[in-house]
Amino acid sequence: MAAAQPTSVVGRGSAMRVVVWLLHVAAPMLGLWLLIARPEFDMRWEDREAHFALVLLTAVVGAVLGMLINRAALRRDDARQFLVSLTFLLSAGFLGLHALATPGVLLESANTGFAVATPVGLTLSGVTAALSAVEWSERGTAAIMRDRRWWLALAWSLLLTWAVISLAGFAPLDSPPDPAAVTAGQRTLGIVGGLLYAGAALRYLALYRRRPAVVLLSTLTAFVLLAETLATMVFARGWQASWWLWHVLMALAFCFIAYSAHVQFRREGSSVGLFDSIGLQQTVADLQRDYAEALEAMVDAVRRREAGDDRALAPAAARLAERFGLTERQVDVLARAAEALGHEREQARRLGTLVALGEEASVIRAEDDLLGRVLTLATDAYRHDRLRLGLLRSGELSFSDGAPSDASLEALRTLAPVAADDTLALPLTVKGRPAGVLEAHRPGGFADADRALLTSFASQTSIALENARLYHQLDGLFRSYMSPDVATALLADPAQAGLGGEITEVTVLMADLRGFTPFAERTSPDAVVAMLNTYYGAAVPVVLDAGGTVVQFVGDAMMAIFNAPVQQPDHALRAARAGLRLHEAIAAAAAGHDDWPRFRVGINTGPALVGNIGADQMRNFTAIGDTTNLAARLEGLAEPGQVVIGPGTRDCLWDDAVVSDRGSVAVKGKRDPVPVFVLDRLRKR
């Protein structure tokens, strides 16, 4: 509800302005209705000198407006502006002829030219007004502007012809007006011209709704008033209030635009661009592009000035002033806008860097690599400043490029930002404890916005540092409970920790100690544990070096798999190599302990279900299936110090291995005897 309130308030305010505008433009028609309905109010006032002055002054205002808009049209090469200028020139020109034909001033008596000059002029200008409402294409605009001299020549020819015939006493405009004929002609012209102006006004209303502007609104209002002028002419009575009303409406139409242009001129301090708002959409788009390019040029000049080129801004401002006809005030405003835009872009770029730093915080990487990346991002974000990143090591704050500043030491002590001279020191913390300092240096110090952004930067750096250290701790702990390959796979894609698995061809290595039970019975538990740790300390590195994954220890037995979770095309060869080297490593580890039992190894290759087995609370990465079971049976057939392999492994190794065939052996769980081989050595070491 709170968010909707401002919108409703704005909507009511906009609707109220529309209502006020409609009341203003409807007021003349209400006045006309009153004068027609109550003829006694339609008072007669025949003051020919006042008429001459009022109408001539109005015509002059309209003509000046037409010339100003025509100049703007030539500057922008805009067909709409040109047609609007022609509208005011025609209507003002014929209105001026109406003034000059005022009976008793320059002419002794009224003639037909005096009576119908204004409706003729308004109808002709209504045509150009309707044409101006069209959204001309580039081709149409080019055609109109190419022939603009012919348009102007035609307008001046009509005015001069009317002036000569009306004022010099040529027929048929020299004769006294026939009231019936004049009324019929005015009615026809009023309907035609009124419809033309009304149609143009509706199109301009749609244009105003798309891009509201003061001069555009005043042009729309002027067209409405000129349409009302023609409507008033139909019902007006000569020299009475209703007759004077249409003169006033024309004066209001021209003066309203003149006042709006004056307000715009005082606001901008220049006549350039006063009538840009009534231009074609293409013109407005071109202007926006030109202004954007101008602003970019100013932003570039501001950047060069910030980089040390103090003479960069003045030439750029001078070029823009000449190109757009800008005043000093406008150039100053543009320069400030450029500075603001440059600062905004710089802040946006820094915010983007802050987001990038947040992403870095979630990436698994070593602490030194992470801090190097952070410093690179910070230096790029604050390219004009000097930034340093120091860490607390062994109780001492150290920077790679020198000793810590007093501000950094104070920030580390208080765990709060410290600003001293041109240096801003921001503490880095891990779990609320001091971990380092982000130090920034800028001549003149940092503004509040930059300090806030740097504080956020330091906070993100602290998070990244805490994550890096937490990862390092978890990684070490994680990897001590499972194979490094499994740990790496799970850290890279935690989804792999889900229960279940998939069928994969693997090579399974099983190893256990022959004679472990008797040894454990006659030996103390601590000595048994010491022996197992010694053996496994020698055996596990052998398996890992070969690329195997140790999946479990069960008392004196160890199980490892190859080709999972990392794919290895030569997994059988790797397992065979690990089995032979395991005996070598165990023999070295058991030196001096003749009573220690020795390992025997069984290896088998085939399909198995590889994945996580267990429950949500506890699970184990392993391989399950007949391949694993047979590997365990083969290990039971081996003698201490031997490696026994199954047919699947023998097929994979083939010429790479030297084996002794033990024939087919009946194995528990198998219906048929299984070929068994003793691996003597490998031709590929």
N, C-alpha and C positions, 0 to 999 in steps of 0.2 A: 504493500500500500504506500509505503514511504517513497519508493522509487517511482511510483506512477504519478504522484502529486505534482512534481515539477512539470511533467509533460502536460498534464491537464491544465495547469496554470498557463503554460505557454500557449496551449491551444485556445484557451479562452481569450488571452490577450490578442492573438492573431485574429480570431473571429471578431473581436470588438473593433479592431482597426478596420477590418473590412466593412463592418456595419457603419462606422463613422464615415468612411470614404463614400459608401453608397448614399448615405444621407446627404452628403455635400453635393454629389453630382445629381441627385434627384431633386434637390431644393429648387433649381431653376424651373423644372417641369411642373413642380407644385405651384410655383409662382405664376407660371403661364396659365395653368388650369384655373387658378383663382381669378386672373384678369379676364379670362374668357367667360367664366361662369358669372362673374360680377362685373359687368361692363362699367359700372359707376366707379370702380377702382382703376380702370384703365384710363388714367388721366392724360390729357394732351399737354405736351410741352414742345413747342417748336422754337428751338434755339439753334439756328443754322451755324453760327460761329462755334458754339460748343460742340456741335456735331462734327464740324470740320476738324477741330483740334483733336477731339477724342479719337476719331476714326483714323486720321492721318498718323497720330502718335502710335496707335495700335499697329497700323500697317508698317511703320518704321521698325517697331520692336520685332514683328514677325519677319520682316526682311532681313534684319540683322541676325536673327536666329537661323534663318535659312542659309545665310552666307557662312556663319560659323560652323554649322553642321556640314555644309558642302566642303569646307576646308578640312574638316575631320575625315570626311569620306575620301577626299583625295589623298590624305596622309595614310589612311588604312586601306585604300583601294577597296572600299566596302560599298556594295550596291544598295543595301538597305539604308545606310546613312545618306547616300546620295538621293534616293527617292524621298526620304523624309525631308531633306533640305528642299527638294523640288516642291513638296507639298506645302511647306511654309512660304516659299517664294511665290508660288501661284496664288495661294489664298491671300497673302499680304499684298501682292501686286494688285489684284482686282479690288481688294478692300481700299487700297490707296486711290485707285481710279474712282471708286465710289465716293471717297472723301473729296477728291478734286472736282467731282461733278455736283457737289452740294449746291443746290440753287441759292442764289443770292450771294455767293462768295466769288467764284470765278465765272460761273454761268448765271444768267439772269433768272432762268426758270429750270424746273426739273425736266429731265428727259428720260427716255427709256433706258439709256445707258446707265444713268444714275440708279434706276430702280432695280435693274437685274444684274448689275456688275458683280455684286457679292455672291448671290446664289450660283451664277455661272462659274465664278472663280472657285467657290467651295466644291462644286460638283467636279470640276476638272482636277482640283487637288485631292478630292476623294478617290479619284482613280489612282493617282500616284501613292496615296496612303494605303489603298488596298494592295497595290503592287509591292509596297515596302514590307507588308506583313508576310510575304512569301519567303520561305527559306531557300534562297537561290543557291543553285549548285555553283561550283567553281566556273563551269562553262558559261552559265547564265550571268554570273557576276562579271566575268571578263567581257561578255558582250555588252552589258549595260554600261560598264565603265569605259569601254572602248568608244561607245557612241554617246557619251555623256554630253559632249559639245552639241550634238544634234538635239538632244533633249532640251538643253538650256536654250539653244537657238529657237526651238519651237515655242518654248514658254515665253521668251522675250518677244517673239513675233506675234503671238496671241495678245500679249499685253499692249504692245505698241499699236497693233491694228485696232484693238478696242479703244485705246486712248484717242487715236486719230479720229475714228468714226464717232465716238461719243462726245469728245470735247471740241472737235473742230466743226461739228454741225453737219455731219454726213448722215444720209438716210441709211437704215431706218431708225438708228438710235438717237437722232436729233429731235424727233417728234416727242410731244408730251406723252407720258405713259398712259396706255389704256388700262384702267383699273382691272377690267375683266381679264384682258389678255395677260397682264402682269401677274395677276393672282393665279391664273391657270399655269403659267410658265413657272412661277415660284413653287407651286405645289408639285409639279412634275420634277423640277430640279431638287426640291427638298426631299422627296421620296427617294430618288435615285442616289443623290449625294449622301443622304442620311444613312441609307443601307450600306453604302460603300464604307463610310466612316465607322458604322456600327460593326461591320464585319472585321475591319482592321483592328478595332478596339478589342474584340474578342480574341483575335490572334495574339495581340500584344499582352492581353491578360494571361494567356497560357504561357507566353514567353516570360512574363514577370514572375509567374509561379515557379519557373525553372531556375531563374537567376534574378532574384529581387535586387533592384537598384533604384536610386532616387530619380535619376533622369529618365529611366525607362518608365517608372510610374507616372511621372509628370507628362511624358509623351502619350501614354495611354489615357490619362485624364484629359489632355488637350483634344485628343480624337473624340472622346465622349462629348466634351463641351462643343466641339464643332458640329457633331451630329445633332446635338440639341439646338445649336444655332440654326441649322437648316429646318429643323422641326418648328422652331419658333417663327421663322419667316413665313411659314404657311398660314399662320393664324394672326400675324401681327397687323396692327392698324397703324397707318402712317403717322409719324410724329407722336404717337401715344406710348404709354409705358411698355406695352407689349412690343412695340417697334424698337424702343430703346433697349429692351432686354437682350435682343440678339447681338446688338453692338457690344453690350457689356460682356456677353458670353465669349465673343471673339477676343475681347481684351483680356479676359481671364485666362483663356486658353493660351495665348502667347505669353502673358506675364507669368503664368504659373511655371512654364518651362524656363523662362528667363530667370525667375527667382531660384528654381532648383539648380540651374547651372551656376548661378552666383554662389549659392551655398556650397556646391561642390568645389567651386574655384577657391573659396575661402578656406575650405577644409584641406585641399591639396596644395594650394599656393601656385597652381599652374593651370593654364587652359588646355594643355595637352591631356588628352584622355577624358575630357568632360563627357563626350558623347559615345565613348566606347561601349557602354552598356547596351545601346540600341543596335549594335552591329550584328552582323550575321554570326551564326554559331562557329563557322570556320574562322572568322576574324577573331572572335573571343578565344578560340583554341590557339590560334597563332600568337595572340597576345600573351596568353598564359605560358606558352612555350618560350616566347621571348623573355618574359619576366623570370621564368625558371632558369633560363640560361644566364640572364643577368645576375640573378641571385647566386647561381653557381660560380660565376666569375668573381663575385664579391667574396663568396666563401673561400675561394681559392686565394684571393688577395689577402684575406684575413689570415689564412693559414701561413702564407709566405711571410706576412708581417710577424706572426708569432714565432716563425722559424728564424727571425733575425733580419728579414728584408724590410726595413722601415719605409722604403719608398714604393712598396708594392700596392698600397691601398689607393693613394692619390691618383695615379694614372688610370686605374680601373674605374674609379668613381667619375673621373673626367670623361672617359669614353662612354660610360653609361648615360651621363648627363647629356652628352651631345647626341647620342643615339635615340634617347627617349624624350629629349627636351625637358629634363628634370630640373627642378629648382635645387638650391643648396639644401633646403630643408628636406626635400624628398630624397636626395642623395644621402643625407645624414640618417634618415629613417631606414633606407635600404642598407646602409653600412651596419646599422645596429641590428637589423633583421639578419644580415649575413653573419654577424658575430653570434647572435642567438642561435641561428641554425647550425653554425659550425660547432658551437658548444653542445647543442642538442645531439648532433650526430656523434660527437666525441663521447658523450655520455651513453648514447645508445650502443656504440661500439664497446664501451667499457662494460655495459650491462651484459652484452653478448659474451664478453670474455668471462664475466662472472658466471654465466650459465655454463660456459665451457669448463670452467674450474669445477663447478658442481658435478659435471659429468666425469671429470678426471678423478674426483673423489671416490667414484664408484668403480673405477677400473683397478684391477689387481696389478700392482707394480711395486717394485722395491722402493723403500723410503727415499733414497738418494735420487732415483730416477723421477719419482713423483715430485720432489721439491725442485728438481731442475726444470721439470715441465711447468710447475707453478710459477717459477721465477720468469720463465720465457713468456708465459701468458701475461704476467703482470707488467713486464717490461714493454711488451707490445701494446698493452692497453694504456700505459702511461709513458709513451715514447719520448715525451719532452721532459720527463722527470728522471731522477736517479733513484732506483729501488734496490734494496738489499734484503736478503733473507738469511737470518741467523738462527742457529739451533743451539739448544742447551745440551752440551755434552760433558759428562763427568762433572756436573755442577758449574761449568763455565760456558758463557755465551760466546760463540765463535762465529765469525763471518769469514767467507772465503776470500774477501778482498780487503781485509783490514780489521782493526780493532773496533769493538762496539762503541757507539756514542753514549754520552751521559743520558740522553733521552731514552735510548734503548734499554739501558740498565735500569732506569727508573720505571719504564713500562713493564719490564720483567718482574721488578720487585712489587709493584702495586697491582699488576694485572689489569691495568687500565690504560687507555690511549694517552700519550704524552706528546704535547706540541712544544717544541723549544726552537726559537729562532725560525729557521726555514725547514726544520726537520719534524716529521710526524712519525712517532714510533707506536706500533700497534702490537700488543702481546699475542702470542699463539699459545693455546692451551690444549692439553690432552687430559680428559677426565678431570677438568678443573685445576689441573696443575700446570705450572709454567713449562713450556716446551721450546719456545723460541720467540723471535721478534721479526715482524715485517716493518722495515724502515724505509720511508719515502722522503725525498728531499726535493724541494721546489723553491726557487728564489721568490720571496714574498709570501711564502706559506700557502696553505690550501684553503679554498672556500668551503663552506659548510656542506655543499652537495658533494664535493670531492672527498671530504673527510668521511661522510656517511658511506660513500661507495667503497672507499678504502677499508673502512671498518667491516663492511660486509665481505670484502675480499679476504681480509684477515680471518674472519669467522669461517669462511669456506675453506681456507687453507688449513685452519685448525682441524676441521672435520676430515679433510683429506689426509692430514698427518695422523690423526687418530685411527682412521680406517687402515692406513698403511701399516701402522704398528700392530693393530689388532689382527690384520691379515697375517703378518709375520709370525705372531704368537700362535694363531690358529693353524697356520700352515705347518709349523714345526710340530705342533701337537697332533695334528691330523695325520701327517705323513708317518708319524711313529707308530700308528695303529693300523696302517694299511700300506699296500704297495704304492710307491710314488706315482705310478701311472694311473692307478685308480683315483688317488687323491687329486691329481691334476685334472683328470676327466671330470670329476665331480665339482671341483672348484670352477672349472670353465663352464660346465653345464649342470647345475644342481638338479635339473629334471631327471638326470640319469640315476639319481638316488631312489627313484620310485621302485616299488616292488614289481617283480616280473622280469622278463628277459626275452631273448630271441635265440633262435637256433644258429649257431656259428661253428665253423670248423676250427678246432683248437687242438693243441698238443698239451697233454696233461702230464706233469712230472710228479710222481709220488716218491717220498723218501722217508724211511723210518730206521730206527736203530735195532739191529738184530741183537737179542740178548739184553734188552733194556730192563725187562722185568726182574731177572735175577740180580742185575747190577743194582737196581733200586732197592731190592730187599736187603742187600748186605751193605748198603752205603747210606750215610746220613742224608736227610732231605736237602740240607744246604749244599752238600757236595754234589747231589744230583742236579740241583738248580744251576750250580756253577758250571757243571759239565754241559748242560743243555744250552746255557747262554754262550758258552765258548763255542760250541758247535754251530749254533745258529748265527753267532756273530761272524763265523767264517763262511757258512753256507749261503746265507741271504745275499751278501754282496755278489757272490758268484752268479746267482739266479738273476739278480737285478742287472748286472753287467751284461748278461745275455739278452736282456729285454723281457725277462719273464715277470709275471705278476704273482707275488706270494699271496695266496688268498686265505690261508689258515695254518695255524699250528695246533695240533692235537697231541698233547703230551710229547712223545718222542717222534711224532710224525709231522711232516711238512708237505703241503700241497701247493704247487705252482702251476699256472697256465700260461700258455703262449698264444699270441694272436688275439688277445683280448685284455683290456679294452682297446689297445692300439693294434691295428692290423699289421701283420708281418708275413709277407709272402714266404719267407724261409723259416717259419716258426718251428718246424720239425728239426731242422738243423740247429737252430738256437737251443732247443731243449736238449738235444743230444750233447751239444758242446757243454751246456751247463751241467748235465749229469756226470760227465767224465771229470770236469774241473772240480766239481763238488767233492769227489773222492780225494783229489789231490789236496784241496784246501783242508778237508777233515783230517787227512793223514798228517799234515803239518801242524794243525791245531792240537792233535792228540799226542804229539811227540812227548815222550816221557811218561805217558799214561797208558801203559800196556793193558791195564784192566778196563779201560773204557771201551764200550761197545762201538761198532762201526756201522755206518749207514749202508743201506742197500737201496737201489733206485729202480723204479719201474716207469716206463714212458710209453704213452699210447696216443695215437692221432685219430681224430674222427669228429663227427658232429656232437654237439652238446648244447644244452640250454644254458646260456651264459647271462647272468643278471643278478639281481638282488633278491635274496631269499631270506624270509624271516617274518617279522611283524612290524607294525608301525613304530613300536618302541625300540626294536633292535633288529638289525638286518646284517646280512653278510653277502659280499660279492663273491660269487663262486661259479663253478661249472657243474652241471648235473646231467647224468645220463649214462648210457652204457659205456661210452668212451672213458669216463671217469672211473667207473666200477672196474673196467678191465685194467686200467693203469694200476689200481690198487692190488688187483690179483697178480699182475706181473711183478710188482714190487715184492710181493710175498714169495715169488719164485726165485728171486735174486739172492745170491750169496753176498755176505759183507764185502763191499768194495766193488761189486758188480753193477752194471747197468743193463737191465733187460728191457727190450723194446718189443712192441706188438707189430702185427702185420701192416697196420696203417702207417706207422712211423717208418717201417722198413721200406715200404713203397715210396714214401716221400724222399727218403735219404738215397736209396738205391746205390749208385756208384760212389757217392760221397762217403760211404761208411764201410768199414771192415767188420763183419759180424761172424759169429759162430751160430750155426743153426742147431737149435736144441729140439727140433722136430715139433710135432703137434702135441699139445698138452691139454689134458682135460682140466677145465677151469670151472670153479663153482659159479653157477648162474648161467653157464653157456651149454647149449644142447650139444654142439659139436666141438671137437678139440680145436684149440687155437694154435696157429704157428707161433713159435716163440724164438727170439733171437737174442744172443748176448752181444752187446756192442763192445767190440774190442778197441777200436780207435776210429778216428775220422781222418779222411784224406785232406779235408779242408779244415785248417785250424782257425 
